[in-house]
Amino acid sequence: MTVDTWIQAGLALVGTAGGVVSARAARRTKRQEKRDDFTTIKDALNERIDDLKKDITSHQTQITCQQDQITGQGAAISWLVVDRRSLVGYIRGAGLEPPVARPIPERARPFLDSIDV
């Protein structure tokens, strides 16, 4: 064997070793795959959090509307009770007897107490 053959064999061996090292470097490690899984899970959780924030915002809007409605209903009930009392006072002032008041339903009493009627 000549020197050229030995040089070519050595270069082939070095080239093969370089190919093996390159292939090893290009392969993904388990740590990299776990990091990718974490990123996927994190992105999914961020999407879910955004959806929950939207849900909370819509629920807060509904709550505000319902509170306004309840406040308005309480004001209407207060006005009706006061108006009824003033009508009864007017009828008695005219020397007449007002009709007998109907009893307040049990279900309505806690609400009338809470609005100071």
VENURFEN-V829606 format. One record per backbone hydrogen bond with DSSP energy under -1.0 kcal/mol. CO is the residue of the C=O (numbers start at 1). NH is the residue of the N-H. E is the energy in kcal/mol with one decimal. If there is no record, write none. Layout:
[[CO,NH,E] [CO,NH,E]]
This chain:
[[2,6,-1.7] [3,7,-2.4] [4,8,-2.6] [5,9,-2.5] [6,10,-2.3] [7,11,-2.6] [8,12,-2.4] [9,13,-2.2] [10,14,-2.5] [11,15,-2.7] [12,16,-2.4] [13,17,-2.4] [14,18,-2.4] [15,19,-2.2] [16,20,-2.3] [17,21,-2.5] [18,22,-2.5] [19,23,-2.5] [20,24,-2.3] [21,25,-2.2] [22,26,-2.0] [23,27,-1.1] [29,33,-1.8] [30,34,-2.6] [31,35,-2.1] [32,36,-2.1] [33,37,-2.3] [34,38,-2.5] [35,39,-2.2] [36,40,-2.3] [37,41,-2.6] [38,42,-2.9] [39,43,-2.4] [40,44,-2.2] [41,45,-2.5] [42,46,-2.4] [43,47,-2.1] [44,48,-2.1] [45,49,-2.6] [46,50,-2.2] [47,51,-2.2] [48,52,-2.4] [49,53,-2.2] [50,54,-2.0] [51,55,-2.3] [52,56,-2.6] [53,57,-2.2] [54,58,-2.3] [55,59,-2.5] [56,60,-2.5] [57,61,-1.9] [58,62,-2.1] [59,63,-2.6] [60,64,-2.3] [61,65,-2.2] [62,66,-2.6] [63,67,-2.7] [64,68,-2.3] [65,69,-2.2] [66,70,-2.6] [67,71,-2.5] [68,72,-2.4] [69,73,-2.5] [70,74,-2.4] [71,75,-2.2] [72,76,-2.2] [73,77,-2.4] [74,78,-2.4] [75,79,-2.5] [76,80,-2.4] [77,81,-2.5] [78,82,-2.5] [79,83,-2.9] [80,84,-2.4] [81,85,-2.3] [82,86,-2.4] [83,87,-2.3] [84,88,-2.5] [85,89,-2.5] [86,90,-2.3] [87,91,-2.6] [88,92,-2.4] [89,93,-2.2] [90,94,-1.4] [91,96,-2.1] [92,95,-1.5] [105,108,-1.1] [105,109,-1.3] [108,112,-1.9] [109,113,-2.3] [110,114,-1.6] [112,117,-1.6] [113,116,-1.3]]
